[in-house]
Amino acid sequence: MKPFCVDAGEGPPLVLLHGWTMDSRIFEDQINRLSPSFRCLVPDLPGHGRSALIEPTLDSAAMALQQVLDRVPDQKATLVGWSMGAMVAWRYIELFGQSRLAALATVDMSPKLANGPRWRYGLKRSTRRAGLQPQPLAWSDRAEAIARGMFCSGGDATPRLKEAAKKMVLSQDQRAMRVMWASMMKADERSVIGKITLPWLICYGTHSRVYPSALRTWLLGRAPQARALGFDQSGHSPHLEEPLVFAQAITRFAEESALQSPD
């Protein structure tokens, strides 16, 4: 079964991968901003949205991404993965390599969510306590916690953004979300980081409630070709909190990466 995929615009292919409990609708504003310059390919990842019937695991999401890239078999795509979407991108690279990609941008994600004695760059403790771990909370309570954690506090648009995000969380199948969360919690993509040779933009919100700021230092130390870009008015979701600045940054990065490509 192929994933549902928005296909909008013309130009170099740009794939946008959404986060956990979200779907392609979360990128509607970015599609409007980016589609005049790019062919935007935006799937609903397995278990989410209109791909709800596809097995919700990271492996199946990587295979779904391969199917999306089959829409542009003769072109290399710039891949933008937000949150879970970044983990899907890393799993794709591990399984299928980098030959079909022109560049990679990731947004506020750790290659290993679970912390331990030798790893402290996973989820912040406050985020885990807020309801992202499986626990006997009502789904509406978990949706509230997830939506709240997506944004920095105090922004004028935060209540509106939070309510829209909560509505999207509640539209997803609870069982599928639990299955995908379990797949993410088991994942450890740290080994792939040093294998990435693509131009890589590591995006983060300076007010993220989800991952520690030291994470980007760890990533940059293992990917010397990468560079980091902070969004000063954002938490976990700069594409929603600073949409124009984010779209401009992705456009600039994709265009600069195309100039660097030997193809």
C-alpha positions in Angstrom: 0.0 0.0 0.0 1.4 3.4 -1.0 1.2 6.3 1.4 -1.0 9.3 0.8 1.1 12.1 -0.5 0.4 15.8 -1.3 2.2 16.7 -4.6 2.2 20.4 -5.2 4.3 22.9 -7.2 7.0 22.6 -9.8 10.8 22.6 -9.6 13.4 20.6 -7.7 11.8 18.0 -5.4 11.4 18.9 -1.7 10.1 16.2 0.7 8.6 17.3 4.0 8.1 14.7 6.7 5.8 15.4 9.6 6.1 14.5 13.3 4.4 12.0 15.5 0.6 12.4 15.9 0.7 14.9 13.0 0.1 14.4 9.3 0.8 16.3 6.0 -1.8 19.0 6.9 0.8 20.4 9.4 2.8 21.7 6.4 -0.1 23.4 4.6 1.4 26.9 5.2 4.9 25.7 4.2 3.6 24.1 1.0 1.9 27.4 0.0 5.2 29.2 0.6 7.6 26.7 -1.0 5.6 25.3 -3.9 6.3 28.3 -6.2 9.9 27.3 -6.1 9.8 23.5 -5.4 7.8 20.4 -6.2 6.7 19.7 -2.6 6.1 16.0 -1.8 4.4 15.7 1.6 3.3 12.3 2.7 1.1 11.1 5.5 3.5 8.7 7.2 2.3 5.2 8.2 -0.3 5.1 10.8 -1.0 8.8 10.4 -3.7 10.7 8.6 -4.7 9.1 5.3 -2.0 6.5 5.6 -3.6 5.1 8.8 -3.9 1.6 7.5 -0.1 1.2 6.8 1.8 -0.5 9.6 3.1 2.3 11.9 6.8 1.6 12.3 10.0 3.4 11.4 10.9 0.7 8.9 7.6 1.0 7.1 7.9 4.8 7.2 11.3 4.6 5.5 9.8 2.3 2.9 7.0 4.8 2.4 9.6 7.5 1.9 11.2 5.3 -0.8 7.8 5.2 -2.6 7.5 8.9 -2.4 10.9 9.4 -4.0 9.8 7.0 -6.8 7.6 9.9 -8.0 10.9 11.7 -9.0 13.0 8.8 -10.1 15.5 10.9 -12.1 16.0 13.7 -9.6 17.6 14.0 -6.2 15.3 15.4 -3.5 16.0 17.7 -0.5 14.6 16.0 2.5 13.2 18.0 5.5 12.3 15.9 8.5 10.6 17.5 11.6 10.7 15.6 14.8 9.7 12.0 14.0 10.2 12.9 10.4 13.9 13.3 11.1 14.1 9.9 12.6 12.4 8.5 9.5 15.0 10.3 7.3 17.8 8.7 9.3 16.3 5.2 9.1 15.8 5.7 5.4 19.5 6.6 5.0 20.5 3.5 7.0 18.3 1.2 4.9 18.5 2.7 1.4 21.6 5.1 1.4 21.9 8.7 0.2 22.0 8.4 -3.6 18.5 9.7 -4.1 19.0 12.7 -1.8 20.4 16.1 -2.6 20.4 17.5 1.0 19.0 16.9 4.4 17.4 19.3 6.9 16.3 18.0 10.3 14.2 19.9 12.9 14.6 19.4 16.6 15.1 15.7 16.9 17.4 13.2 18.7 18.6 10.0 17.1 17.8 8.2 20.4 14.9 9.3 22.5 15.6 7.1 25.6 18.3 8.5 27.9 20.6 6.2 29.8 24.0 6.2 31.7 25.9 7.0 28.5 23.3 9.1 26.7 21.7 12.3 27.9 20.6 13.9 24.6 17.2 12.2 24.4 13.8 13.6 25.5 13.9 16.2 28.3 12.5 14.8 31.6 9.8 17.5 31.6 8.6 16.3 28.2 8.4 12.7 29.3 6.4 13.7 32.3 4.1 15.8 30.2 2.6 12.7 28.7 4.6 11.5 25.8 5.4 8.2 27.4 2.8 5.5 27.4 0.8 5.8 30.6 -2.8 5.6 31.7 -3.9 9.1 30.7 -7.0 9.9 28.6 -6.0 10.5 25.0 -7.5 14.0 25.3 -5.1 14.8 28.2 -2.1 13.4 26.2 -3.2 15.4 23.2 -3.2 18.6 25.3 0.3 17.8 26.6 1.7 17.0 23.2 0.3 20.2 21.7 1.6 22.3 24.6 5.1 20.9 24.2 5.3 21.7 20.6 5.6 25.5 21.1 7.5 28.0 23.2 5.6 29.6 25.9 4.4 33.2 25.8 4.1 33.7 22.1 1.0 35.6 20.8 0.1 32.8 18.4 0.7 30.0 20.8 -3.0 29.4 21.9 -4.2 29.3 18.3 -1.3 27.0 17.2 -1.8 24.8 20.3 -5.5 24.3 19.6 -4.9 23.4 16.0 -2.2 21.0 17.0 -4.4 19.4 19.6 -7.2 18.9 17.1 -4.8 17.1 14.7 -3.5 14.9 17.5 -7.0 13.9 18.4 -7.8 13.0 14.7 -5.2 10.2 14.8 -5.8 6.6 15.7 -4.7 6.1 19.4 -3.6 2.5 18.9 -1.5 3.4 15.8 0.1 6.3 17.7 1.1 4.0 20.6 2.6 1.5 18.2 4.7 4.1 16.4 5.8 5.6 19.7 7.0 2.2 20.8 9.0 1.9 17.6 10.6 5.3 18.1 11.4 4.6 21.7 13.2 1.4 20.7 15.1 3.1 17.9 18.8 4.1 18.1 19.9 6.0 15.0 23.2 7.3 16.4 25.3 5.1 14.2 23.9 6.6 11.0 24.8 10.2 11.9 28.5 9.8 11.1 27.7 8.2 7.8 25.8 11.2 6.4 27.8 13.0 3.7 24.9 15.2 2.4 24.7 18.9 3.0 22.9 19.0 6.3 21.0 21.8 8.1 20.3 21.1 11.7 17.3 23.3 12.7 16.2 23.9 16.2 14.1 26.3 18.2 16.0 28.0 21.0 13.1 27.5 23.3 12.5 23.8 22.6 10.8 22.0 25.5 11.5 18.6 23.9 15.3 18.2 23.4 18.3 19.7 25.2 20.4 22.3 23.5 23.5 20.2 23.9 22.1 17.7 21.3 23.1 19.9 18.4 26.7 20.0 19.6 26.7 16.2 19.7 25.3 16.1 16.1 27.7 18.7 14.8 30.7 16.8 16.3 29.9 13.7 14.2 28.8 15.4 11.0 31.5 18.0 10.1 29.7 19.1 6.9 26.5 20.0 8.8 25.6 23.4 10.2 23.1 24.4 12.8 20.4 27.1 12.5 18.5 28.4 15.5 15.0 30.0 15.5 14.9 32.5 18.3 11.1 32.8 18.5 10.4 29.0 18.4 10.2 25.9 20.5 9.9 22.5 18.8 8.0 23.7 15.7 9.8 26.6 13.9 7.9 25.9 10.7 4.7 26.9 12.6 6.1 29.5 14.9 8.3 31.3 12.4 6.8 30.2 9.1 8.3 32.8 6.8 11.7 32.7 8.3 11.6 28.9 8.2 10.5 28.8 4.5 13.2 31.3 3.6 15.9 29.2 5.4 14.8 26.0 3.6 14.8 27.7 0.3 18.2 29.2 0.8 19.6 25.9 2.0 18.2 23.9 -0.9 19.4 26.3 -3.5 22.9 26.5 -1.9 23.0 22.7 -1.8 22.1 22.4 -5.4 25.1 24.6 -6.3 27.4 22.3 -4.4 26.1 19.2 -6.0 28.4 17.6 -8.6 25.3 16.7 -10.6 
